[in-house]
């Protein structure tokens, strides 16, 4: 149960819930625990949606006159999942303190999948396992059951969507490196979406993880008074567990996931959307992936701008995105920063070709510590199939470079995120440069609109720092102040490591005593 004191009332609901849920975790690994908690949130969501329509059908007023609340077709017609009696939240919550509750929930998940073919193989059946005791499970059911009560009930589906998204991020933080494999940090996704502005058309992510790019694309349209139905989503994911989370994440937002596909071969070997030409491709592919089966694809038709090296998938991903763009399509994606300068195994020649054929629109240099699963420096690429298509200013012979390394703030010692103001600053700079009526100016140390000729002069290196220069205030750079700051940070890290080593030695001592 969530405490109701003044301190917790000051915190957002999602944060209060997370703290309570995390206390109930006990000896369960975060990677396993996320399926337990997210599954319950999903179960609560579809029950709310079902019960809302059930009540209308039962009353039989207006357009629902003569309706049968147990008729599956009534729910299908309104894009609501049918929930059988044994899976309804009210039934499960009434049994929350029973020793068989784990088995009841697994049975509920099975029953929902049988009634709703689109959810087949998606829902977790992990509740009857021995490491999840009934008391803990009952506590979780009470916690989720108390989400969105009272005045918030009418908004409960949206609240559950926010809770689901917040928990995804917190589980990713708890899992560290493993968490980053299924979750792109929210502020990075928001920046990509804000810059691309996917108002309508087909949105594609061929390495979609838990579906954050899709959720935020739809959020963007809704927040800008657009019609959510004006965009359709397509995706592919090679990790089945992650694909299941993605499907729940989309379903809880009533987003059609029918074109989000899974196969364990991945997008390169088994491109399930091979005929798709998307208006927007938004993605965060694995960095510097050496195990992408490049040797099997040396003569693939996607390598229009040069054959990517078999030991690094960066330029294979770029060309895969371009292959799936419509004639006026745009793509924004995350990539390891090394791709901006690399000349090994033909990568420099591919980058030269991309620049010369006028596909590169904008490059953004990112600060460190944004990603959970890697410390590799990263950047954003924005490519456009037609930089003179009339929708925006003709910028055929220009590339915008933005250096955002000094933006963002630490949310803990190892993780940084962008604020809303940071996202607005970067996105607005791009829009001012791209739009016909934009009021763009170069800002020393932050942004520069460079000619293609200038890029050629610099050997087709696309690192923003080469173009934007140093800000004026850095002429007064205080070396002593910076040295003192770094020294303090280093000493703090050493102190933490020493504490950790002492704890390990202490634990070893206990083991020796116990073993005699």
Secondary structure, 3 states (H helix, E strand, C coil): CCCCCHHHHCCCHHHHHHHHHHHCCCCCCHHHHHHHHHHHHHHHHHHHHHHHHHHHHHHCCHHHCCCCCCCHHHHHHCCCCCCCHHHCHHHHHHCCCCCCHHHHHHHHHHHHHHHCHHHCCCCCCCCCCCCCCHHHHHHHHHHHHCCCCHHHHHHHHHHHHHHHHHHHHHHHHHHCCCHHHCCCCHHHHHHHHHHHCCCCEEEEECCCCCCHHHHHHHHHHHHCCCCHHHEEEEEEECCHHHHHHHHHHHHCCCCCCCCEEECCCHHHHCCCCCCCCEEEEEEECCCCCCCCCHHHHCCCCCCCCCCCCCCCCHHHHHHHHHHCEEEEEEEEEEEEHHHHCCCHHHHHHHHHHHHHCCCEEEEEECCCCCCCCCCCCEEEEEEECCCCCCCCCCCCCEEEEEECCCCCEEEECCEEECCHHHHHHHHHHHHHHHCCCCCCCCECCCEEEEEHHHHHHCCCCCCHHHHHCCCHHHHHCCHHHHHHHHHHHHHHHHHHHHHHHHHHHHHHHHHHHHCC
